[in-house]
């Protein structure tokens, strides 16, 4: 069995690069016996950026290798030398890729070439001890660790970009037609479900150019998942014009009128707005037709009626382009978390949640007494200590912040 080279839906794991650690260093120069702190900051980790690319045809590269990671930042050094920032990782995806969270919520719609979305942010670089110099701390002997990069599982889905989508029952002649009017060479055979993946074909006629999408055949119930139609229906969403192909030689004897009824019903069930799109209805296989049909008829084999049909379709596409503004990609912005929340875990321990609070402990060296004192100071300023006391925390209670466990002491965490 030949494996399909077109992949239009994948789960991917994205992880931003880790931030570099800040340095602990003091000036050591001749005639300066007690030099001040001069540890440099660590570099920020690189982001993982998902970007639409016209030269990427499918999501095939993610099928066996779903993990992508940004470059980590370099550590800081003495003499206030800051670590180099990690390089961002650009992850190319086909135009028309939709990015969703694992729960299915929409994050980004990357329609055109260059549209991008930061899928995973790199970790912040740790501050060197020079940054903690103050009147109260003349020789800080601690620095921040680098923050781990953000890690997320996301789902990518491709919705093909086409001027017109060919929609019909299995074996309705869609592949034959697209191979006749364009350079696309889809697999063609005389049995249902020949097309197991969508194809795009570029048609150039009379100085006009349009893109046709050959969508795998639909059957009744496709919108509910029957047959192969369910996973491909989304590919008709971006088409400006829908071309309904009715098989005039249907081996099951389904009349053209019944085929049209089923196709329209499935489109409406999947996305009612699709019925508002311009629609061209055509009877195919006119050369071997076994049923009467009064509408437009073509034969992709003999080319009978094809030129007239493509002329009509070209005019419909031009009209649709004129009245429909070019779609712009969009992203759903994630607001930065501000503050913290307080709750109880099942075992009775207190849980302090919130990116700001978790970042403080994640980047601190809690084995260093000065660093621990600084964390307590930061929490006091944020109001964590006050919130715990108000909630009824008692001396010795366990307090969890991210992966770190601390003991609550009245006066500080």
N, C-alpha and C positions, 0 to 999 in steps of 0.2 A: 504494500500500500504506500503510495506517495504522500508524504506529509504536506499539508497545506503551508504555503509560504506567506500567507496573509493572516496576521493575528490582529484582532481589533479590540480585545479586552484582556487586560492583565492586572495582577496585583503586584505592586512594587514596594520595595523597602528603601526609603531614602534616609540618609543620616548626614547631618552637617559635620564638618570637621571640628575636632576638639580645639579649644583655645589653648594657647601656650601658657605655661606657668610664669608668674612674675619671679624676679630674682631677688635674693637676699644678699646684699653686698654693701661694703663700706669702703670709702676712699682710702687707699693706702699709698700715700705719697711721701716723698722725703720731706722731713721737717713738718709733717702733719700727722702727729702721733694718734690723734683721735678724729679721723675724718668722718664726715657725715654719711648717711645712707645714699647709695647711688645705684640700687638695683633697678633694672629696666623692666618694662611691662612685657607680658607675653602677647604674641600676635593673635588676632581673632581667627577662629576657624572658618574655612570657606563654606559658603552657602551652596545648596544643591538647587539649581534653577532649571525648571522644566520649560522648554522653549519649542514653539512650533517651527518646523523646518520643512520647506517645500521639497527638499531632497530626501526626506525620510518617508518611505511608503507605508510602513506598518509597524506594529509593536513587537515584531518577531524577536528583536534582540533581548527583550525582557523575559521571554518565555522560560528560558533555561538559566538566565542570569538576572534575577529580579533586584539585586542589591546595587545601590549606588551611594558613594560616600565622598563628601568634600574633603579637601586637603586640610590637615591640621595645621594650626599656627605654630610658629617656633617659640621656644622659651626665651624669656628676657635674659639679660646678662649684666655684669657689672659695668660701671662707667655710663650708666643710664642708656645702655644699648637695648633698644626694644626689639622683640622678636618679630620676624616677618609674618605678615598675614598669610593665612592659607588661601590658595587659589580656589575661586568658585568653580564648581563643576556644572557645566552646561549639559543637560540631558535632552537631546533632540527627540521630538515626537512628531507624528504627522500633523499637518494642518487639519483642524477640525477635531482635535483631541479634547475630551472633557475630563477634568480631574475631579475625582470624588474622594471624600473621606471614607473610612471603612464602613461607616454606618449609612453610606449612600448619599450624604449631604453634598451639595454641589459647591466646589471650591473655586474652580476656574474653567473657562470655556475659551480655549486657544484656537481661534478661528483662522487667523491669517499668519503668514510668515513673520517671525519675530515676536509674536505675542508670547509673554513669559509669565511664570508664576514661581515664587520661591517656595519650593516644596518642603525644605528643611533648612532651618537657619543654623549657621555655624555658632559654636560656643564662644562666649566672650573671653578675651585674653585676661589672665590674672594681672593685677597691679603689683609692681615691684615695691620693695620696702621704701624706696625714695618717695613714693606717693603717700606714705602714712606719716611723714614727718610733720610734727606740729609742736606748739609750745609745750604741750603736755607729754609728747613723745619725741624726745630728741634723738633717740637711737633705736627706732623700731626694728626688731629682729624677726619680723615675720613678713610674709608676702602672700598674695592670693594664688591659689591653684587655678589652672585653666578650667573653664566651664566645659562640660561635655556637650558635644553637638546635639541638636535636636534630632530625634529619630521618629519616623512616622511610616506607617503602612498606608498606602493610597491605592486607589483603583483608577486606571486609565481606560477610557473608552474612546474609540474613534467613530465619528460620524462623517461619512464621506461628503466632500464638497463637490456638488455637481449642478449643472444648469438644469438637467432633466434626468429623472429616474425612470427606468423601465420596470414596470410592475406587472406581474402576471402569474398565472398558475405555473407549476413546474412543467418544463418542456413546452412552454408557450412560444418559443422562438426568440427569446431575449438575447441569448448569446450569439445566435446566428445573425441577428440584426446588428448588434454592436460590432461584430467582426466584419460585417459587410460595409458599414458606413464609417469605420474608423480603423486605426492601426492595431487596436486591441485584439489579442488572440486568445479568448477564453476557450476552455475545453467545451467541445460540442459533441453530443451523442443523443441518440433517440431513446432516452429513458428519463424518468422523472429525477429531479434533484441533481442534474448534471452539474449545475453551478453550486459549489459548496462554499464559495467565497465571492464577495462583490468584486466587480471589475470596473475600471474607469476607461473610457475611450474618448479621445479628442477628435472632434469632427470639424473639418475646415471646408466650407462651401461658400461660394460667391463672396469671398472676402470676409466671411463671418466665421467665428470659431466658438464652438460650444462643447461642453463636457457632458458626456452621457455616463450614467451609472447603471450597470447591469446588476440588479438586485436578485438574490436567490429567490426561487419561486415561493409564493404564498399559498397556503391552503386554508380552508375554513377552520377557524379556531386559532390562527397563528398568533393573534394578539394575546391569547391566553397561554401560549407556549406550545401549541401543537405543531408538529412538523419541524422544519428548520427556519420558519419565518420569524419566530420570536426574537432570535438573536440578531436578526438583520433588519428588522423594521426601522430601527433608529436611523439607518442609512438613507431613508427617504426624507428625513426631517429637514435637511438643508437644501433639498432640490427646489428650484424655482418653478419647475413645471413637472407634472406627473404624467407619464405616458402609460396608459392601461392597454396591455396587449392581450387580446382575446384569441384563444386558440380555436380556429375554425375546423381543425381536424383532431379535436380532443378525443383521446382513445377511450375515455370513460363516458363519452357521449353527453358531457355537460354543455348545455347551449351557451352561446356567447352572452346572451342576456343574463343568464344565471351566473356566469363567470364575473361579469361586471358587477352584479349585485353583491357577490361575496367579497370581491376586492374592495369595493367602496365601503362595505360594512366593516371589514378588517381595518382599513385605514381610519375609519371613524372611531372604532373601538380603541385603537392604539393612541391616536391623537386627533381629536375632533377638528382641530384647526387645519389639518391637512386637506379637508374637503373644500377649504377656501382657496386652495392653490389652483392655478390654471391647469386644466386637464385635457389631454388629447387621447381619445379612445380609438383604437385601431384593431381591426381583425387581421390576424397573421395566417401564414400558410395558405394564401389564396390559391396557390397552384394545386393543392391537394385537399381543398376544402370539402368537408362532408356535411356541412350545415349551412343553411341560408343565413345571410347577414346583409342588412341594408346599409350599414355604415361604411366608413373608410376601410378599404382592404389593401393589403400589401402581401408581397411574397419576397422574403429576403433572399431566397434561392434564385429566382428569376429576375429579381430587382423590380418587378412590376409594382408601381405605385410608391416605391421607396423615395425617389427624388421629390415627388409632390409632398409626401409626408414630411420629409426633412425640411423642405421649404416652409411649410406651415409651422413646424416645430421651431425653426430658427426665428421666425417672426414672433412667435409666442414668447420665446426666451428673451428677445430684445425688448419686447414690451414689458415683461416682468422685471428685467434689469432696470428699466427706466423709472418704474414706479416704486421699486423696492430699494431703499438705501443700502449701501454696502454694510454688511454686518460687521460689528466691531467686537473683538474679543473682550472678555471682562474677567475680573477676578473678584472673589469675595474676600475682603480684607478681614484679617483676624485682629481685633482690638488687643492692644497690649494689656496684659493683666496688671492691675494696680491694687496694692494693698494685699490683704490676706483674709482667710476665713479660719474659723476655729470649730472643731467638732470632736466627738469621742469615738475612738475605735472600738471594736467589739470587746477587746480585753480591758477596756476602761482607760487606756492611755489617751492623752490629748493629741490631736492631730492638727498641726498648723499647716495650712495649704495656701498656695499662691506662689507664682514664679519668683517674685522679688524675694520672699522669705527663703524659699528653697535654694535660690541662687546664692544667698549669703552663706549658708552652711556648706553648700556644695563646693564653694571656691575657697573655703577657709581650711587651714591646717589646724584642726582641733586638738592636736597633740601639743601645740605651742600655747603656753599660758597667755602670752600677749595677744595671740590671734583669737583665743577663746574670749578674752576680755573685750576685744573689739566687736566680736559677734554679739555679745551681750549688750554692748552699747548700741549697736545698730538696731537690735530687737526692741530695746527700750525706746529708742526714737520712733520706731514704727508703731509702737503701741501694743506689741505682742505681750509684754509683761503685764500691762494694765488689763488687757483683755482676759488673760488667764486668771488673774486675781479676781476679776469681776465674775468670771464663770464658775469660781469656786475651787480652783486648783489649790492643792495642799502640798506642803513641804514633802519632797521625795517622790511626787507624782512623775510618771514617765511622759515626756513630751517628744513627739516625733515630728521631724521636719524633713520631708523627702525621705531619704534612706538613712538619715541620722537620728539617733535617739539621745536625748538629753534629760537631765534630771532637773525638776523644778525646785528652785530654792527661793524662798521669799526674798524679794529685793532684786532678783535676776533669775533668768532661766538657767 
